[in-house]
Amino acid sequence: MLTPSYQKLKDILSVSIDPKRILTNPLQTLAYGTDASLYRLIPKIVILAHDEAEVIEIIKQAKLLDIALTFRAAGTSLSGQAITDSVLVVATHGWKNQELFDNNRKVKLEPGIIGARANIFLAPHGLKIGPDPASIATCMIGGIVANNASGMCCGTAQNSYQTITDIRIVLHDGTILDTADTENVATFKKNQTLLIQEIERLRDQIKGNEILFNQIKNKFKIKNTTGYSINAFVDYQDPIDIIKHLMVGSEGTLAFISNVTFKTVIDEKHKSCSLIFFNTIQDACNAAILLKFAPVAAVELLDRESIRSVENDNDAPDYFKILPESACALLVECRDNDLDNMLLKQLKVRSAIESIPTFSEYEFTSNPKQYYFNWKARKGLLPTVGGLRKNGTTVIIEDVAFPLPQLADACLALKDLFKKFEYHDAVLFGHALEGNLHFVFSQDFSNQAEVDRYEKLMSELAVLVVDCFNGSLKAEHGTGRNMAPFVEKEWGPTAYEIMKRIKNIFDPNNKINPDVLINPDPKAHLKNLKPLPECNAIVDKCMECGFCEPHCVSEGLTLSPRQRIVIAREISRLEQTNEDPQRLADIRKDVTYQLDETCATDGLCALACPVHIDTGKFVKTWRANELSSGNKKVAAYIGSHIAETTSILRTGLKIVSFFHTILGTTIMTALSNVSHFITFGKIPKWIPEMPKGADKINLNEKH
């Protein structure tokens, strides 16, 4: 039941937005309110907005009612940026416009475009967008920009911050700023003088403080997405340029992003990679230092535990299983539009690291099967490791960055930290050239002792990264909720106060994605933790990453595979705990249509899932379990008497066809509609395209 203010918002918006896209029933709000993080908040309303005009109306009406909004695209967020217990505005369907212009040097993209689809659009021109996160086949442009996504090959030179040229945003009061439109910019400067003056004051304050100025410059020499992109005040003078770049990495806390224009990047035709194994992680990190200035497109580090997580893949080489415990791999990529140049780059890589012994000989490959496996092993590490975790536990990923010369020591220190708190399944991997490490581990949140263990790990992690190595607590996944309590720890009080002022300038009432990135609660990262109860062996390993969603034919009509699993898990949890019978009844009211009847059960989701979960297979099991005993008996009888059943159906179709011939289409349609109505839908409607019964096949007839 909605409170009066939320009900009023729904009623007002239903005048201009299709009420079917304003979701309030418990099943849909739970399904859409879930992202890939370890947190859960259930929105009171989910609005599937289809264009900017709808977003402006939502923002204006919510402001009048003092209601908080959170904006979201694909929901692949790992740090809790895309969840809310207020109103969630989803910008996916309807946000697909794209335009290549300026002699193909720029591409304008709306927030609901999947990153990989943008690259497909650019591919005929030999181009791509700069950011290349591992989730690019699922994540969308809105999230890529809002989290300053980077990835495997773009480093810091081609991430969202560096390749953005223009942006169109909607502020907290419905004001539009389109940095590509000179007239709009002039109007914005005239009407938003206080905002512009505040940005200029911050710029001048930072540039007038030598210690702070140098701190910001040094902090952004490595990857850093902790807090706001305050490097914009160092890198730019014009307030519009500063605003443009502040939006990158702002995690939806400052404005809604309507579209973004990127500089396009050359996508080289020829690509090759090699998985190079070293005897120790120190050797691998030292090799990465030597490769920093080599002609490489990517250098990805995978520790022994990472390799172990993929060693049972059908395409994995047998020797993966016999590697020593100290082994570590670098996945090195070379690219060029000229084949000879690419081969020359391979030789230069060999020359660069020849002083460091490798565990075995290595070769570069362009063979599609081997090339694909090498990158699949790296890109799928998060969900693959998640699939190996104990049922009922949550998979957690953190990403940090260190100055490259200290990478080896930092790796060892992290491994010691995992051992200290007994996270024996932790794996370490990441973008070695940038000193950017990801680590994944499973966490049980079912009891306070486990929550306390996680709290101690995070506290000591902050000390290790910030105090010991002067690194970044978040390098590319965004601050979110899980690192918000540590932003001041990393940046110090002066820079943190500036970040709070930035939030206040753009969102003075704290109603745009509140509690994300800036959160005064030191325990925020320990609250609203997502339950992952056991539900069914087919789907228990799902970590709700969302990789399946672009391949689902019912996504957007009802639920995606991820959402079906979310709903099934919640039903299982409520049945086990019996804590809220009414909520369970409300969810079950819509589950047959949403979860069951609209699932194609075609298994396409399994093709995209890194741990091969076939949600269609699960839905078939669900259907069987949900059948009443009477229906099961009928199904069993039909199955064992299929010849008689088909004979009856064949005869029935012939009779229907006979009456159609006698009565005609008009009368037949009318009779069908009446029969369907008076039987409450039990007799299906007849349509003219219905076939007549086929003749019985004579198995003895010779052809």
C-alpha positions as CSV (number, residue, x, y, z in Angstrom):
1,M,0.0,0.0,0.0
2,L,1.5,3.3,-1.1
3,T,1.7,6.3,1.3
4,P,-0.4,9.3,0.2
5,S,2.6,11.2,-1.3
6,Y,3.7,8.2,-3.4
7,Q,0.1,7.5,-4.4
8,K,-0.3,11.1,-5.5
9,L,2.9,10.9,-7.6
10,K,1.6,7.7,-9.3
11,D,-1.8,9.3,-10.0
12,I,-0.3,12.5,-11.4
13,L,2.3,10.7,-13.6
14,S,-0.4,8.2,-14.9
15,V,-1.9,11.1,-16.9
16,S,1.2,11.6,-19.0
17,I,2.9,8.1,-18.7
18,D,1.2,4.8,-19.6
19,P,0.1,3.4,-16.2
20,K,1.3,0.0,-17.3
21,R,4.9,1.4,-17.0
22,I,4.4,2.7,-13.5
23,L,4.9,-0.4,-11.4
24,T,3.9,-0.8,-7.8
25,N,3.0,-4.5,-7.3
26,P,5.4,-6.3,-5.0
27,L,6.7,-8.8,-7.6
28,Q,7.7,-6.2,-10.2
29,T,9.2,-3.7,-7.7
30,L,11.4,-6.5,-6.3
31,A,12.4,-7.7,-9.7
32,Y,13.3,-4.3,-11.1
33,G,14.8,-3.1,-7.9
34,T,17.6,-5.7,-8.0
35,D,21.1,-4.9,-9.3
36,A,24.3,-6.9,-9.3
37,S,25.6,-5.7,-6.0
38,L,25.5,-7.2,-2.5
39,Y,22.7,-4.8,-1.4
40,R,18.9,-4.8,-1.7
41,L,16.4,-2.1,-1.4
42,I,12.9,-2.5,-2.7
43,P,11.5,0.6,-4.5
44,K,8.0,1.7,-3.7
45,I,7.5,2.7,-7.4
46,V,9.4,1.6,-10.5
47,I,8.8,3.9,-13.6
48,L,9.9,2.6,-17.0
49,A,10.6,6.0,-18.6
50,H,10.8,6.0,-22.4
51,D,12.0,9.5,-23.2
52,E,13.4,12.7,-21.8
53,A,10.0,14.5,-21.6
54,E,8.8,11.7,-19.2
55,V,11.9,12.0,-17.1
56,I,11.5,15.8,-16.8
57,E,7.9,15.3,-15.7
58,I,8.9,12.7,-13.1
59,I,11.7,14.9,-11.7
60,K,9.4,18.0,-11.4
61,Q,6.5,16.1,-9.8
62,A,8.8,14.2,-7.4
63,K,10.4,17.5,-6.4
64,L,7.0,19.0,-5.6
65,L,6.3,16.0,-3.4
66,D,9.8,15.8,-1.8
67,I,10.3,12.3,-3.1
68,A,13.7,10.8,-3.9
69,L,14.6,9.4,-7.3
70,T,17.2,6.9,-8.5
71,F,18.1,6.6,-12.2
72,R,19.2,3.2,-13.6
73,A,19.9,1.6,-16.9
74,A,21.0,-2.1,-17.1
75,G,21.5,-2.6,-13.3
76,T,24.9,-4.3,-13.6
77,S,26.2,-2.0,-10.8
78,L,28.5,-3.8,-8.3
79,S,28.6,-1.3,-5.5
80,G,24.9,-0.6,-4.8
81,Q,24.6,2.5,-7.0
82,A,21.3,1.5,-8.7
83,I,19.0,0.5,-5.8
84,T,16.5,2.6,-3.8
85,D,13.6,2.2,-1.4
86,S,11.9,5.3,-3.0
87,V,11.3,5.7,-6.8
88,L,13.4,3.9,-9.3
89,V,13.4,5.4,-12.9
90,V,14.6,2.8,-15.4
91,A,15.9,4.2,-18.7
92,T,16.3,1.2,-21.0
93,H,13.6,0.6,-23.6
94,G,13.0,3.7,-25.7
95,W,16.5,5.1,-25.1
96,K,18.2,3.5,-28.2
97,N,19.0,6.5,-30.5
98,Q,22.5,6.7,-31.8
99,E,24.2,9.0,-34.3
100,L,27.7,9.0,-35.9
101,F,28.8,12.4,-37.1
102,D,31.7,14.8,-37.5
103,N,33.4,12.6,-40.2
104,N,32.9,9.6,-37.9
105,R,35.0,11.2,-35.1
106,K,32.0,11.4,-32.7
107,V,29.1,9.2,-31.7
108,K,26.0,10.4,-29.8
109,L,24.4,7.6,-27.7
110,E,21.4,7.4,-25.4
111,P,21.7,5.8,-22.0
112,G,19.7,2.6,-22.8
113,I,22.2,1.4,-25.5
114,I,24.3,-1.7,-24.5
115,G,28.0,-0.9,-24.8
116,A,28.6,-3.9,-27.2
117,R,25.6,-2.7,-29.4
118,A,27.3,0.7,-29.7
119,N,30.4,-1.1,-30.9
120,I,28.4,-3.1,-33.4
121,F,27.0,0.2,-34.8
122,L,30.5,1.5,-35.1
123,A,32.2,-1.6,-36.4
124,P,31.6,-1.1,-40.1
125,H,33.6,2.0,-39.8
126,G,36.5,0.3,-38.0
127,L,35.6,2.2,-34.8
128,K,34.5,1.6,-31.3
129,I,33.8,3.5,-28.0
130,G,36.7,3.9,-25.7
131,P,35.4,2.2,-22.5
132,D,35.6,-1.6,-22.6
133,P,34.4,-3.0,-19.3
134,A,34.2,-6.8,-18.9
135,S,30.4,-6.4,-18.7
136,I,30.2,-4.5,-22.0
137,A,27.9,-7.1,-23.5
138,T,25.3,-6.2,-20.8
139,C,26.0,-2.8,-19.3
140,M,24.5,0.3,-20.9
141,I,25.9,3.7,-21.9
142,G,24.1,5.5,-19.0
143,G,25.9,3.3,-16.5
144,I,29.2,3.4,-18.4
145,V,29.3,7.1,-18.1
146,A,27.8,7.4,-14.6
147,N,30.5,5.1,-13.3
148,N,33.4,6.3,-15.5
149,A,33.8,2.8,-16.8
150,S,37.2,1.9,-18.3
151,G,38.2,-1.8,-18.8
152,M,40.8,-4.1,-20.2
153,C,42.2,-2.2,-23.1
154,C,41.3,1.5,-22.6
155,G,43.3,2.1,-19.4
156,T,43.0,5.8,-18.3
157,A,43.6,7.2,-21.8
158,Q,40.3,6.1,-23.4
159,N,37.9,5.8,-20.4
160,S,34.6,7.7,-20.2
161,Y,36.2,10.8,-18.7
162,Q,38.9,11.1,-21.4
163,T,36.7,10.3,-24.4
164,I,33.5,12.3,-23.6
165,T,33.0,15.4,-25.8
166,D,29.5,16.4,-24.8
167,I,26.6,15.5,-22.5
168,R,22.9,16.3,-22.2
169,I,21.6,16.2,-18.6
170,V,18.5,17.0,-16.7
171,L,19.0,18.6,-13.3
172,H,17.0,18.2,-10.1
173,D,14.5,20.9,-11.1
174,G,14.0,19.7,-14.7
175,T,16.5,22.2,-16.2
176,I,18.3,20.8,-19.3
177,L,22.0,21.4,-20.0
178,D,23.2,20.3,-23.4
179,T,26.8,21.1,-23.8
180,A,26.7,20.5,-27.5
181,D,24.1,23.2,-28.0
182,T,25.6,26.7,-27.8
183,E,22.2,28.3,-27.5
184,N,21.3,26.0,-24.6
185,V,24.6,26.6,-22.9
186,A,24.1,30.4,-23.2
187,T,20.6,30.1,-21.7
188,F,21.9,27.8,-18.9
189,K,24.6,30.3,-17.9
190,K,22.1,33.1,-17.8
191,N,19.5,31.2,-15.8
192,Q,21.8,29.2,-13.5
193,T,24.2,32.0,-12.5
194,L,24.4,30.8,-8.9
195,L,25.4,27.3,-10.0
196,I,28.0,28.6,-12.4
197,Q,29.4,30.8,-9.7
198,E,29.7,28.0,-7.2
199,I,31.5,25.8,-9.7
200,E,33.9,28.7,-10.4
201,R,34.5,29.3,-6.7
202,L,35.4,25.6,-6.2
203,R,37.7,25.7,-9.2
204,D,39.5,28.8,-7.9
205,Q,39.7,27.3,-4.4
206,I,41.3,24.1,-5.6
207,K,43.7,25.9,-8.0
208,G,44.6,28.3,-5.2
209,N,45.5,25.4,-2.8
210,E,48.8,24.0,-3.9
211,I,48.6,21.0,-1.6
212,L,45.1,20.0,-2.7
213,F,45.8,20.8,-6.3
214,N,48.8,18.4,-6.3
215,Q,47.0,15.8,-4.3
216,I,44.3,15.7,-7.0
217,K,46.8,15.5,-9.8
218,N,48.7,12.6,-8.1
219,K,45.5,10.7,-7.1
220,F,44.4,10.6,-10.7
221,K,47.7,9.4,-12.1
222,I,46.3,6.0,-11.4
223,K,42.7,4.8,-11.8
224,N,40.4,6.4,-9.3
225,T,36.6,6.5,-9.0
226,T,36.4,7.1,-5.3
227,G,34.1,10.1,-4.8
228,Y,33.5,12.6,-7.5
229,S,35.7,13.4,-10.5
230,I,37.2,16.5,-8.8
231,N,40.1,16.2,-11.3
232,A,37.7,18.2,-13.6
233,F,38.6,21.3,-11.6
234,V,42.3,20.7,-12.2
235,D,41.9,19.7,-15.9
236,Y,39.5,22.4,-17.1
237,Q,38.9,26.1,-16.7
238,D,35.5,26.6,-18.3
239,P,32.6,25.8,-15.9
240,I,30.7,24.0,-18.6
241,D,33.6,21.7,-19.2
242,I,34.0,21.1,-15.5
243,I,30.3,20.2,-15.2
244,K,30.5,17.9,-18.2
245,H,33.3,15.9,-16.6
246,L,31.9,16.0,-13.1
247,M,28.9,14.0,-14.4
248,V,31.3,11.2,-15.4
249,G,31.5,8.9,-12.4
250,S,28.8,10.8,-10.5
251,E,26.8,7.6,-10.2
252,G,23.4,9.3,-10.9
253,T,23.7,11.5,-7.8
254,L,23.9,14.9,-9.6
255,A,21.6,14.6,-12.6
256,F,20.0,12.4,-15.2
257,I,22.0,11.7,-18.3
258,S,19.9,11.9,-21.5
259,N,22.6,11.3,-24.0
260,V,26.4,11.4,-24.2
261,T,28.8,12.1,-27.1
262,F,32.0,10.2,-27.2
263,K,35.1,10.6,-29.4
264,T,35.3,7.4,-31.4
265,V,38.3,5.2,-31.1
266,I,40.0,3.1,-33.8
267,D,39.2,-0.6,-33.5
268,E,42.2,-2.4,-35.0
269,K,41.5,-5.2,-37.5
270,H,44.2,-7.5,-36.3
271,K,44.3,-8.8,-32.8
272,S,46.4,-11.4,-31.0
273,C,46.9,-12.4,-27.4
274,S,49.0,-14.6,-25.3
275,L,48.5,-16.1,-21.8
276,I,52.0,-15.8,-20.3
277,F,52.7,-17.8,-17.1
278,F,55.3,-16.7,-14.6
279,N,56.7,-18.5,-11.6
280,T,55.5,-15.9,-9.1
281,I,53.2,-13.0,-8.8
282,Q,56.2,-10.8,-8.2
283,D,57.6,-11.8,-11.6
284,A,54.3,-11.1,-13.3
285,C,54.1,-7.7,-11.7
286,N,57.7,-6.8,-12.6
287,A,56.9,-7.9,-16.2
288,A,53.9,-5.6,-16.2
289,I,56.1,-2.7,-15.2
290,L,58.4,-3.4,-18.2
291,L,55.3,-3.6,-20.5
292,K,54.0,-0.2,-19.4
293,F,55.7,1.4,-22.4
294,A,55.6,-1.5,-24.7
295,P,53.2,-1.5,-27.7
296,V,50.5,-3.5,-26.0
297,A,46.7,-3.0,-26.0
298,A,46.1,-4.8,-22.7
299,V,48.0,-6.6,-19.9
300,E,45.6,-8.5,-17.5
301,L,46.9,-10.2,-14.4
302,L,45.3,-13.5,-13.3
303,D,46.6,-15.1,-10.1
304,R,46.7,-18.9,-9.5
305,E,43.2,-18.9,-7.9
306,S,41.8,-17.1,-10.9
307,I,43.2,-19.8,-13.3
308,R,41.9,-22.5,-11.0
309,S,38.3,-21.1,-11.3
310,V,38.3,-21.7,-15.1
311,E,40.5,-24.9,-15.3
312,N,37.4,-27.1,-15.7
313,D,36.1,-25.2,-18.7
314,N,35.8,-27.4,-21.8
315,D,38.3,-25.3,-23.7
316,A,40.8,-24.9,-20.9
317,P,44.3,-26.5,-21.6
318,D,45.1,-29.5,-19.4
319,Y,48.2,-27.9,-18.0
320,F,46.0,-25.4,-16.1
321,K,45.5,-28.1,-13.5
322,I,49.1,-28.8,-12.8
323,L,50.4,-25.2,-12.5
324,P,52.3,-24.6,-9.2
325,E,50.6,-22.7,-6.4
326,S,52.9,-19.7,-6.9
327,A,52.1,-19.3,-10.6
328,C,50.6,-16.1,-12.0
329,A,49.6,-15.2,-15.6
330,L,49.5,-12.1,-17.7
331,L,47.1,-12.0,-20.6
332,V,48.9,-9.7,-23.1
333,E,47.1,-8.3,-26.2
334,C,48.6,-6.7,-29.3
335,R,46.6,-5.0,-32.0
336,D,47.1,-3.1,-35.2
337,N,45.4,-2.4,-38.5
338,D,48.5,-3.6,-40.3
339,L,49.3,-7.3,-39.8
340,D,53.1,-6.9,-40.0
341,N,53.0,-4.1,-37.4
342,M,51.1,-6.4,-35.1
343,L,53.7,-9.1,-35.5
344,L,56.4,-6.5,-34.8
345,K,54.6,-5.5,-31.6
346,Q,54.7,-9.2,-30.5
347,L,58.5,-9.2,-30.9
348,K,58.8,-6.0,-28.9
349,V,56.8,-7.6,-26.1
350,R,59.1,-10.6,-26.0
351,S,62.1,-8.2,-26.0
352,A,60.6,-6.1,-23.2
353,I,60.2,-9.0,-20.7
354,E,63.1,-11.3,-21.8
355,S,64.9,-10.6,-18.5
356,I,62.1,-12.2,-16.5
357,P,61.9,-16.0,-16.6
358,T,58.5,-17.4,-17.6
359,F,57.1,-20.7,-16.3
360,S,56.7,-22.0,-19.8
361,E,57.1,-21.0,-23.5
362,Y,54.4,-18.8,-24.8
363,E,52.9,-17.9,-28.2
364,F,50.6,-15.2,-29.4
365,T,47.4,-16.4,-31.0
366,S,44.8,-15.0,-33.4
367,N,43.1,-18.4,-33.6
368,P,39.4,-17.5,-32.8
369,K,38.8,-20.4,-30.5
370,Q,42.0,-19.9,-28.4
371,Y,41.7,-16.1,-28.5
372,Y,38.1,-16.2,-27.4
373,F,38.9,-18.6,-24.5
374,N,41.7,-16.5,-23.2
375,W,39.5,-13.5,-23.0
376,K,36.5,-15.5,-21.7
377,A,38.7,-16.7,-18.9
378,R,39.4,-13.1,-17.9
379,K,36.1,-11.4,-18.6
380,G,34.0,-14.0,-16.9
381,L,36.0,-14.3,-13.7
382,L,33.5,-12.4,-11.5
383,P,30.5,-14.6,-12.3
384,T,32.6,-17.7,-12.7
385,V,34.1,-17.4,-9.3
386,G,30.6,-16.5,-8.0
387,G,29.3,-19.7,-9.5
388,L,31.9,-21.7,-7.4
389,R,30.8,-20.2,-4.1
390,K,28.9,-22.0,-1.4
391,N,25.1,-21.8,-1.8
392,G,23.6,-19.0,0.3
393,T,26.7,-16.9,0.2
394,T,27.1,-13.6,-1.6
395,V,29.9,-13.0,-4.1
396,I,31.7,-9.7,-3.5
397,I,34.0,-7.9,-5.8
398,E,36.2,-4.9,-4.9
399,D,38.6,-3.1,-7.1
400,V,41.5,-1.0,-6.0
401,A,44.5,0.6,-7.6
402,F,48.1,1.1,-6.6
403,P,51.1,2.9,-8.1
404,L,52.5,0.5,-10.6
405,P,56.0,0.2,-9.0
406,Q,54.3,-1.0,-5.8
407,L,51.9,-3.5,-7.5
408,A,53.9,-6.7,-6.5
409,D,54.1,-5.7,-2.8
410,A,50.4,-4.7,-2.9
411,C,49.4,-8.1,-4.3
412,L,51.2,-9.9,-1.6
413,A,49.8,-7.6,1.1
414,L,46.3,-8.3,-0.2
415,K,46.8,-12.0,-0.2
416,D,48.1,-11.8,3.4
417,L,44.9,-9.9,4.3
418,F,42.7,-12.6,2.8
419,K,44.6,-15.2,4.8
420,K,44.3,-13.2,8.0
421,F,40.5,-13.1,7.8
422,E,40.2,-16.6,6.3
423,Y,38.9,-15.7,2.9
424,H,40.4,-18.8,1.3
425,D,38.4,-18.6,-1.9
426,A,39.6,-15.0,-2.8
427,V,40.9,-14.5,-6.3
428,L,43.0,-11.6,-7.5
429,F,43.0,-10.3,-11.1
430,G,42.9,-7.0,-12.9
431,H,44.4,-4.4,-15.2
432,A,48.1,-4.7,-14.5
433,L,49.3,-1.8,-16.6
434,E,47.2,0.6,-14.4
435,G,48.0,-1.1,-11.1
436,N,44.2,-1.9,-10.9
437,L,43.4,-5.1,-9.1
438,H,40.0,-6.7,-8.6
439,F,39.5,-9.3,-5.9
440,V,36.5,-11.6,-5.6
441,F,35.5,-13.6,-2.6
442,S,32.3,-15.2,-1.2
443,Q,30.7,-13.8,2.0
444,D,28.1,-15.3,4.3
445,F,25.8,-12.6,5.8
446,S,23.5,-14.9,7.6
447,N,24.9,-14.2,11.1
448,Q,26.5,-11.3,12.9
449,A,29.9,-13.0,13.3
450,E,30.2,-13.2,9.5
451,V,29.1,-9.5,9.1
452,D,31.7,-8.5,11.7
453,R,34.4,-10.4,9.8
454,Y,33.5,-8.5,6.6
455,E,33.5,-5.2,8.5
456,K,37.0,-5.9,9.9
457,L,38.3,-6.9,6.4
458,M,37.0,-3.7,4.9
459,S,38.4,-1.5,7.6
460,E,41.9,-3.1,7.2
461,L,41.6,-2.9,3.5
462,A,41.1,0.8,3.7
463,V,44.2,1.2,5.8
464,L,46.3,-1.1,3.5
465,V,45.3,0.7,0.3
466,V,45.3,4.3,1.6
467,D,47.9,4.4,4.3
468,C,50.4,1.8,3.1
469,F,50.3,2.3,-0.6
470,N,48.5,5.7,-1.3
471,G,46.2,3.9,-3.6
472,S,42.6,4.1,-4.8
473,L,39.8,2.3,-2.9
474,K,37.7,2.3,-6.0
475,A,39.4,2.3,-9.4
476,E,36.5,1.7,-11.9
477,H,33.4,0.2,-10.3
478,G,32.2,3.3,-8.6
479,T,32.0,4.3,-5.0
480,G,28.4,3.2,-4.5
481,R,27.2,2.3,-1.1
482,N,30.0,-0.1,-0.1
483,M,32.8,2.5,-0.2
484,A,30.9,5.6,0.6
485,P,31.9,5.4,4.3
486,F,35.6,5.4,3.3
487,V,35.7,8.4,0.8
488,E,36.9,10.8,3.5
489,K,39.4,8.2,4.6
490,E,41.0,8.2,1.2
491,W,40.7,11.9,0.3
492,G,40.9,13.7,3.6
493,P,38.6,16.3,5.1
494,T,39.4,19.2,2.6
495,A,38.7,17.3,-0.6
496,Y,35.7,15.5,1.1
497,E,34.2,18.9,2.0
498,I,34.5,19.9,-1.7
499,M,32.7,16.7,-2.7
500,K,29.9,17.4,-0.3
501,R,29.6,20.9,-1.8
502,I,29.4,19.4,-5.3
503,K,26.5,17.3,-4.2
504,N,24.7,20.3,-2.6
505,I,25.2,22.4,-5.7
506,F,23.5,20.0,-8.0
507,D,21.1,18.4,-5.5
508,P,20.4,20.8,-2.7
509,N,17.6,18.7,-1.2
510,N,19.5,15.4,-1.4
511,K,16.8,13.7,-3.4
512,I,18.8,12.4,-6.4
513,N,20.1,9.0,-5.6
514,P,20.7,9.8,-1.9
515,D,23.2,7.8,0.3
516,V,25.3,6.8,-2.7
517,L,28.9,8.1,-3.0
518,I,28.3,10.7,-0.2
519,N,27.0,9.0,3.0
520,P,27.7,10.1,6.5
521,D,26.8,6.7,8.0
522,P,30.1,4.8,8.8
523,K,28.1,1.5,8.8
524,A,26.3,2.1,5.5
525,H,28.3,-0.7,3.8
526,L,26.9,-3.2,6.3
527,K,23.2,-2.4,5.9
528,N,20.5,-3.5,3.4
529,L,22.5,-6.7,2.6
530,K,20.9,-8.8,-0.1
531,P,19.7,-12.3,0.9
532,L,20.6,-15.1,-1.5
533,P,18.7,-18.2,-0.1
534,E,18.9,-21.6,-1.7
535,C,16.0,-22.0,-4.1
536,N,16.8,-24.6,-6.8
537,A,20.0,-26.4,-7.7
538,I,19.6,-25.1,-11.3
539,V,19.8,-21.4,-10.3
540,D,21.5,-21.4,-6.9
541,K,24.8,-20.3,-8.3
542,C,23.4,-17.2,-10.0
543,M,25.0,-14.0,-8.6
544,E,22.4,-11.8,-10.4
545,C,25.0,-10.2,-12.6
546,G,22.5,-9.6,-15.5
547,F,24.7,-11.0,-18.3
548,C,21.6,-13.0,-19.4
549,E,19.2,-10.1,-20.0
550,P,20.1,-8.9,-23.5
551,H,19.4,-12.5,-24.8
552,C,16.0,-12.9,-23.2
553,V,13.0,-12.6,-25.5
554,S,10.6,-11.8,-22.6
555,E,12.8,-9.0,-21.0
556,G,10.7,-5.9,-21.2
557,L,7.4,-7.7,-21.6
558,T,7.5,-9.3,-18.1
559,L,10.7,-10.6,-16.5
560,S,14.3,-11.4,-17.5
561,P,16.1,-14.6,-16.4
562,R,17.8,-12.7,-13.6
563,Q,14.5,-11.3,-12.4
564,R,12.8,-14.7,-12.5
565,I,15.6,-16.0,-10.2
566,V,15.2,-13.0,-7.9
567,I,11.5,-13.7,-7.5
568,A,11.9,-17.5,-7.1
569,R,14.5,-16.8,-4.4
570,E,12.2,-14.4,-2.5
571,I,9.3,-16.9,-2.6
572,S,11.6,-19.6,-1.3
573,R,12.9,-17.3,1.5
574,L,9.4,-16.2,2.5
575,E,8.2,-19.8,2.5
576,Q,11.1,-20.9,4.7
577,T,10.8,-18.0,7.2
578,N,7.1,-17.4,7.2
579,E,7.9,-13.8,8.1
580,D,5.4,-12.1,5.8
581,P,2.5,-14.2,4.6
582,Q,0.8,-11.3,2.9
583,R,3.8,-10.3,0.9
584,L,4.2,-13.9,-0.2
585,A,0.6,-14.0,-1.3
586,D,1.0,-10.7,-3.2
587,I,4.0,-12.0,-5.1
588,R,2.4,-15.3,-5.8
589,K,-0.6,-13.6,-7.2
590,D,1.3,-12.5,-10.4
591,V,4.0,-15.2,-10.5
592,T,2.3,-17.6,-12.9
593,Y,2.1,-15.0,-15.7
594,Q,5.3,-13.1,-15.0
595,L,7.7,-15.9,-14.2
596,D,6.2,-19.0,-15.9
597,E,3.8,-18.3,-18.8
598,T,5.9,-15.7,-20.5
599,C,9.3,-17.6,-20.3
600,A,10.2,-19.0,-23.7
601,T,12.3,-21.7,-22.0
602,D,14.6,-21.6,-25.1
603,G,17.9,-21.7,-23.1
604,L,19.3,-18.5,-24.8
605,C,20.1,-17.2,-21.3
606,A,22.4,-20.1,-20.7
607,L,24.5,-19.2,-23.7
608,A,25.3,-15.8,-22.2
609,C,25.6,-16.9,-18.6
610,P,29.2,-17.4,-17.5
611,V,28.2,-20.3,-15.3
612,H,25.7,-21.7,-17.8
613,I,22.5,-21.3,-15.8
614,D,19.6,-22.3,-18.0
615,T,16.7,-20.3,-16.4
616,G,14.3,-21.9,-19.0
617,K,15.1,-25.3,-17.6
618,F,14.4,-24.0,-14.2
619,V,11.1,-22.6,-15.3
620,K,10.1,-26.0,-16.7
621,T,10.9,-27.5,-13.3
622,W,8.9,-24.7,-11.7
623,R,5.9,-25.5,-13.9
624,A,6.0,-29.2,-13.0
625,N,6.2,-28.4,-9.3
626,E,3.3,-25.9,-9.5
627,L,0.9,-28.2,-11.2
628,S,-1.9,-29.6,-9.1
629,S,-2.1,-33.3,-8.5
630,G,-5.1,-33.4,-10.7
631,N,-3.4,-31.7,-13.6
632,K,-0.4,-34.0,-13.2
633,K,-2.7,-37.0,-13.5
634,V,-4.2,-35.5,-16.7
635,A,-0.8,-34.8,-18.2
636,A,0.4,-38.3,-17.3
637,Y,-2.7,-39.8,-18.9
638,I,-2.3,-37.8,-22.1
639,G,1.4,-38.7,-22.3
640,S,0.6,-42.4,-22.1
641,H,-2.3,-42.1,-24.6
642,I,-0.9,-39.8,-27.2
643,A,-2.2,-41.7,-30.2
644,E,-5.8,-41.5,-28.9
645,T,-5.3,-37.8,-27.9
646,T,-4.0,-36.8,-31.4
647,S,-6.9,-38.7,-33.0
648,I,-9.5,-36.8,-31.0
649,L,-7.8,-33.4,-31.7
650,R,-7.6,-34.2,-35.4
651,T,-11.3,-35.0,-35.5
652,G,-12.1,-31.9,-33.5
653,L,-10.2,-29.7,-35.9
654,K,-12.1,-31.3,-38.9
655,I,-15.4,-30.6,-37.2
656,V,-14.5,-27.0,-36.5
657,S,-13.4,-26.6,-40.1
658,F,-16.7,-28.1,-41.3
659,F,-18.8,-25.6,-39.3
660,H,-16.6,-22.7,-40.6
661,T,-17.4,-23.8,-44.1
662,I,-21.2,-23.9,-43.4
663,L,-21.5,-20.8,-41.1
664,G,-18.8,-18.5,-42.5
665,T,-16.2,-16.4,-40.8
666,T,-18.4,-13.7,-39.3
667,I,-20.9,-16.1,-37.5
668,M,-18.1,-18.4,-36.5
669,T,-16.1,-15.6,-34.9
670,A,-19.2,-14.4,-33.0
671,L,-20.0,-17.9,-31.7
672,S,-16.3,-18.3,-30.7
673,N,-16.3,-15.1,-28.7
674,V,-19.5,-15.9,-26.9
675,S,-18.2,-19.4,-26.0
676,H,-14.9,-17.9,-24.8
677,F,-16.7,-15.4,-22.6
678,I,-19.3,-17.6,-21.0
679,T,-16.7,-20.2,-20.1
680,F,-14.4,-17.6,-18.5
681,G,-11.7,-18.2,-21.1
682,K,-11.6,-22.0,-20.8
683,I,-12.7,-22.5,-24.4
684,P,-10.0,-20.8,-26.5
685,K,-11.0,-18.3,-29.2
686,W,-11.3,-19.5,-32.8
687,I,-9.4,-17.6,-35.5
688,P,-9.8,-18.0,-39.3
689,E,-6.2,-19.2,-39.6
690,M,-6.9,-22.3,-37.5
691,P,-5.9,-25.4,-39.6
692,K,-8.2,-28.2,-40.3
693,G,-7.4,-31.7,-39.0
694,A,-4.8,-33.6,-41.0
695,D,-5.3,-37.0,-42.5
696,K,-4.0,-40.0,-40.4
697,I,-0.6,-41.1,-41.5
698,N,-0.5,-44.6,-42.9
699,L,2.7,-46.1,-41.7
700,N,2.4,-49.1,-44.0
701,E,2.1,-46.9,-47.1
702,K,5.1,-47.0,-49.4
703,H,6.5,-43.8,-50.8
